[in-house]
Amino acid sequence: MVVGAISSAFLLYAPSIIGLPGVWWGLTLFMVLRTIAGFIRLSSKVGPWWFLQEDIQKAEVGGFNAFI
């Protein structure tokens, strides 16, 4: 949500000041912030990607031990 707010605020003001390059800079800013937010989500130990931080031999999924 924060990513969208920052890039939307930039996209509201940049085109009137810079013109068409302001639109491209706003879209670039949006994608960069999305990428950073994605890396932060993937590296967190809680949330939907928690299993990426676990040892693959000891991961427990759906209440069952998954030994590979």
N, C-alpha and C positions, 0 to 999 in steps of 0.2 A: 504494500500500500504506500509506503514511504517512497519507493522508487517511482511509482506512478505520479505521486504528488510533485516530486521534484522535477521530473521530466515534463509534466504538464504545465507547471509554472514557467519553466524555461520556454516551452513551445508557445505559450501565450504571449510572451514579451519579445522573444528573439526575432521572429519574422518581421515584426514592425520596425525593429532597430537595424537588423543585419540584412533582412530580405530572405531570399530562397536559401542561401547557405545557413541561415539560422534554423531552418526546418531540418536540414541535414545534420547540423550539430545537435539539435534536440533529439533526433532519432538515434544518433550515435550515443549520446548521453544515456538515453533510455536503455539501449542494449548493453552498454558497459555496466550500468548499475544493476541490470538483471543478471549479468554474468557474475558480478561480485556477490550478489545476494544468493545465487545458486551455489557458488563455492562455499559460502558460509553455511548454508543449509546442509550441504553434503558433508562438511567437516564437523558438524555438531554431533554430539553423542546421544541426543534425544531427538525425537521426531520420526518422520517416516523413513529416514535413511540410517537408522541406528545400527542396522546389521552390517553396514560397511565398516564400522569401527570395531566390530567384534572379531574374535578369532574364528575363522571359518570352520574349524573342527569342533568348536563348542557352541555354535550358534543354535539358539532354540527358537523355532518358528511355530506358531500356533499351538504352543504347549507341548510340542514334541521335540525331542533332541534330534537334530539333523547331523548325523555323522557322515562325513564324506570320505 
